[in-house]
Amino acid sequence: MFRIVSTTLEKYPAVRLGSLQWKHGHVGPVPSATAPASVPGTLSQSAVLQLELTAQPGDFRAALASINSFVRDLAKNENVADVKVIKMPLNLASNATLSGSTATQRQVQAQNAQFDIQVVLKPGV
């Protein structure tokens, strides 16, 4: 998992890994005590990555494009079964509210946008 994530991170110097929560377990149907014997799900690895993107203030399109590009590159790895964003740095829902003032001066410094993704490796990796 670390090799796959670090290989992709090398291509994106503006993205930093905050934490990685690794899990190893069954994917698919797991037999229960009351059900007839069935084939257990295969073992697979997954991880939730908490990442941070250094972005220019107010340039949300570029930040979202960088996040989506990072996720696509990670998904291209031959050992990855699935990658999905589970938390974006801002709420993109149509019912989300905005706050702030156009009268306040814009910050010139880069800002950090935090986002979380889930990576699932192919069974047997």
Phi and psi in degrees as GROMACS dihedral restraints (atoms count N, CA, C in turn):
[ dihedral_restraints ]
;  ai    aj    ak    al  type     phi  dphi    fc
    3     4     5     6     1   -62.9    20    10
    4     5     6     7     1   -39.6    20    10
    6     7     8     9     1   -64.1    20    10
    7     8     9    10     1   -43.9    20    10
    9    10    11    12     1   -64.9    20    10
   10    11    12    13     1   -46.3    20    10
   12    13    14    15     1   -67.5    20    10
   13    14    15    16     1   -44.1    20    10
   15    16    17    18     1   -67.7    20    10
   16    17    18    19     1   -33.1    20    10
   18    19    20    21     1   -62.1    20    10
   19    20    21    22     1   -41.4    20    10
   21    22    23    24     1   -72.7    20    10
   22    23    24    25     1   -40.0    20    10
   24    25    26    27     1   -61.1    20    10
   25    26    27    28     1   -31.2    20    10
   27    28    29    30     1   -61.2    20    10
   28    29    30    31     1   -28.8    20    10
   30    31    32    33     1   -80.5    20    10
   31    32    33    34     1   -13.5    20    10
   33    34    35    36     1  -126.6    20    10
   34    35    36    37     1    83.9    20    10
   36    37    38    39     1   -65.9    20    10
   37    38    39    40     1   -19.3    20    10
   39    40    41    42     1   -82.7    20    10
   40    41    42    43     1    -7.5    20    10
   42    43    44    45     1  -104.8    20    10
   43    44    45    46     1   128.4    20    10
   45    46    47    48     1  -121.5    20    10
   46    47    48    49     1   141.9    20    10
   48    49    50    51     1   -85.5    20    10
   49    50    51    52     1   122.8    20    10
   51    52    53    54     1   -89.0    20    10
   52    53    54    55     1   -47.8    20    10
   54    55    56    57     1  -156.7    20    10
   55    56    57    58     1   160.5    20    10
   57    58    59    60     1  -136.0    20    10
   58    59    60    61     1   119.8    20    10
   60    61    62    63     1  -105.2    20    10
   61    62    63    64     1   105.0    20    10
   63    64    65    66     1   -92.5    20    10
   64    65    66    67     1   140.9    20    10
   66    67    68    69     1  -134.3    20    10
   67    68    69    70     1   145.0    20    10
   69    70    71    72     1  -133.3    20    10
   70    71    72    73     1   123.4    20    10
   72    73    74    75     1  -175.2    20    10
   73    74    75    76     1  -167.1    20    10
   75    76    77    78     1   -80.1    20    10
   76    77    78    79     1   139.8    20    10
   78    79    80    81     1  -117.4    20    10
   79    80    81    82     1   133.3    20    10
   81    82    83    84     1    97.8    20    10
   82    83    84    85     1  -166.6    20    10
   84    85    86    87     1   -67.2    20    10
   85    86    87    88     1   132.8    20    10
   87    88    89    90     1  -111.5    20    10
   88    89    90    91     1   131.4    20    10
   90    91    92    93     1   -63.7    20    10
   91    92    93    94     1   142.8    20    10
   93    94    95    96     1  -110.0    20    10
   94    95    96    97     1   166.4    20    10
   96    97    98    99     1   -68.2    20    10
   97    98    99   100     1   -30.5    20    10
   99   100   101   102     1   -89.6    20    10
  100   101   102   103     1   -21.6    20    10
  102   103   104   105     1   -83.7    20    10
  103   104   105   106     1   153.9    20    10
  105   106   107   108     1   -62.0    20    10
  106   107   108   109     1   156.7    20    10
  108   109   110   111     1   -57.2    20    10
  109   110   111   112     1   127.8    20    10
  111   112   113   114     1  -132.3    20    10
  112   113   114   115     1   169.5    20    10
  114   115   116   117     1   -73.7    20    10
  115   116   117   118     1   123.5    20    10
  117   118   119   120     1   -68.2    20    10
  118   119   120   121     1   158.7    20    10
  120   121   122   123     1   -64.5    20    10
  121   122   123   124     1   158.5    20    10
  123   124   125   126     1   -79.8    20    10
  124   125   126   127     1   155.2    20    10
  126   127   128   129     1   -77.8    20    10
  127   128   129   130     1   138.3    20    10
  129   130   131   132     1  -148.7    20    10
  130   131   132   133     1   158.1    20    10
  132   133   134   135     1  -104.4    20    10
  133   134   135   136     1   144.5    20    10
  135   136   137   138     1  -144.0    20    10
  136   137   138   139     1   163.3    20    10
  138   139   140   141     1  -152.2    20    10
  139   140   141   142     1   146.8    20    10
  141   142   143   144     1  -106.6    20    10
  142   143   144   145     1   121.8    20    10
  144   145   146   147     1  -104.0    20    10
  145   146   147   148     1   128.8    20    10
  147   148   149   150     1  -101.5    20    10
  148   149   150   151     1   115.7    20    10
  150   151   152   153     1  -120.8    20    10
  151   152   153   154     1   163.1    20    10
  153   154   155   156     1  -136.8    20    10
  154   155   156   157     1   129.3    20    10
  156   157   158   159     1  -109.8    20    10
  157   158   159   160     1   125.8    20    10
  159   160   161   162     1   -84.4    20    10
  160   161   162   163     1   117.1    20    10
  162   163   164   165     1  -132.2    20    10
  163   164   165   166     1   158.9    20    10
  165   166   167   168     1   -72.8    20    10
  166   167   168   169     1   139.6    20    10
  168   169   170   171     1   -62.2    20    10
  169   170   171   172     1   135.5    20    10
  171   172   173   174     1    80.4    20    10
  172   173   174   175     1    -7.4    20    10
  174   175   176   177     1   -95.5    20    10
  175   176   177   178     1    70.0    20    10
  177   178   179   180     1   -68.6    20    10
  178   179   180   181     1   -34.5    20    10
  180   181   182   183     1   -61.7    20    10
  181   182   183   184     1   -45.1    20    10
  183   184   185   186     1   -65.7    20    10
  184   185   186   187     1   -39.4    20    10
  186   187   188   189     1   -63.5    20    10
  187   188   189   190     1   -46.5    20    10
  189   190   191   192     1   -65.7    20    10
  190   191   192   193     1   -37.7    20    10
  192   193   194   195     1   -64.0    20    10
  193   194   195   196     1   -40.1    20    10
  195   196   197   198     1   -65.0    20    10
  196   197   198   199     1   -42.4    20    10
  198   199   200   201     1   -63.9    20    10
  199   200   201   202     1   -47.6    20    10
  201   202   203   204     1   -63.5    20    10
  202   203   204   205     1   -38.0    20    10
  204   205   206   207     1   -65.5    20    10
  205   206   207   208     1   -42.1    20    10
  207   208   209   210     1   -60.3    20    10
  208   209   210   211     1   -45.4    20    10
  210   211   212   213     1   -64.2    20    10
  211   212   213   214     1   -42.8    20    10
  213   214   215   216     1   -62.8    20    10
  214   215   216   217     1   -43.6    20    10
  216   217   218   219     1   -63.9    20    10
  217   218   219   220     1   -39.2    20    10
  219   220   221   222     1   -64.9    20    10
  220   221   222   223     1   -39.4    20    10
  222   223   224   225     1   -69.1    20    10
  223   224   225   226     1   -22.0    20    10
  225   226   227   228     1   -72.6    20    10
  226   227   228   229     1   -16.2    20    10
  228   229   230   231     1   -62.1    20    10
  229   230   231   232     1   135.2    20    10
  231   232   233   234     1   -63.9    20    10
  232   233   234   235     1   -19.0    20    10
  234   235   236   237     1   -94.3    20    10
  235   236   237   238     1    -3.5    20    10
  237   238   239   240     1   -96.2    20    10
  238   239   240   241     1   128.4    20    10
  240   241   242   243     1   -89.8    20    10
  241   242   243   244     1   -37.7    20    10
  243   244   245   246     1  -157.6    20    10
  244   245   246   247     1   143.8    20    10
  246   247   248   249     1  -137.9    20    10
  247   248   249   250     1   132.9    20    10
  249   250   251   252     1  -146.2    20    10
  250   251   252   253     1   147.5    20    10
  252   253   254   255     1   -80.8    20    10
  253   254   255   256     1   127.4    20    10
  255   256   257   258     1  -107.8    20    10
  256   257   258   259     1   -13.8    20    10
  258   259   260   261     1  -153.2    20    10
  259   260   261   262     1   120.3    20    10
  261   262   263   264     1   -91.2    20    10
  262   263   264   265     1   161.0    20    10
  264   265   266   267     1   -70.4    20    10
  265   266   267   268     1   -14.3    20    10
  267   268   269   270     1  -145.1    20    10
  268   269   270   271     1   157.9    20    10
  270   271   272   273     1   -82.7    20    10
  271   272   273   274     1   115.9    20    10
  273   274   275   276     1   -96.9    20    10
  274   275   276   277     1     5.7    20    10
  276   277   278   279     1   -66.4    20    10
  277   278   279   280     1   148.8    20    10
  279   280   281   282     1   -66.5    20    10
  280   281   282   283     1   -22.5    20    10
  282   283   284   285     1   -95.9    20    10
  283   284   285   286     1     9.4    20    10
  285   286   287   288     1   -71.2    20    10
  286   287   288   289     1   148.7    20    10
  288   289   290   291     1  -103.1    20    10
  289   290   291   292     1   149.9    20    10
  291   292   293   294     1  -111.4    20    10
  292   293   294   295     1   148.9    20    10
  294   295   296   297     1  -139.9    20    10
  295   296   297   298     1   158.9    20    10
  297   298   299   300     1   134.7    20    10
  298   299   300   301     1  -175.8    20    10
  300   301   302   303     1  -139.0    20    10
  301   302   303   304     1   138.8    20    10
  303   304   305   306     1   -79.8    20    10
  304   305   306   307     1   -10.6    20    10
  306   307   308   309     1   -81.8    20    10
  307   308   309   310     1   -19.5    20    10
  309   310   311   312     1   -79.9    20    10
  310   311   312   313     1   148.8    20    10
  312   313   314   315     1   -72.9    20    10
  313   314   315   316     1   138.8    20    10
  315   316   317   318     1   -71.6    20    10
  316   317   318   319     1   144.9    20    10
  318   319   320   321     1   -77.2    20    10
  319   320   321   322     1   143.0    20    10
  321   322   323   324     1   -98.0    20    10
  322   323   324   325     1   -21.1    20    10
  324   325   326   327     1   -72.8    20    10
  325   326   327   328     1   151.0    20    10
  327   328   329   330     1   -65.7    20    10
  328   329   330   331     1   148.1    20    10
  330   331   332   333     1  -117.2    20    10
  331   332   333   334     1   156.7    20    10
  333   334   335   336     1  -100.8    20    10
  334   335   336   337     1   126.4    20    10
  336   337   338   339     1  -108.0    20    10
  337   338   339   340     1   117.7    20    10
  339   340   341   342     1   -92.8    20    10
  340   341   342   343     1   138.2    20    10
  342   343   344   345     1  -148.1    20    10
  343   344   345   346     1   156.5    20    10
  345   346   347   348     1  -122.3    20    10
  346   347   348   349     1   140.9    20    10
  348   349   350   351     1  -132.5    20    10
  349   350   351   352     1   156.3    20    10
  351   352   353   354     1  -114.3    20    10
  352   353   354   355     1   131.6    20    10
  354   355   356   357     1  -118.0    20    10
  355   356   357   358     1   129.0    20    10
  357   358   359   360     1  -119.1    20    10
  358   359   360   361     1   124.3    20    10
  360   361   362   363     1   -84.6    20    10
  361   362   363   364     1   157.2    20    10
  363   364   365   366     1   -65.4    20    10
  364   365   366   367     1   147.3    20    10
  366   367   368   369     1   -56.0    20    10
  367   368   369   370     1   139.2    20    10
  369   370   371   372     1    90.0    20    10
  370   371   372   373     1    -6.2    20    10
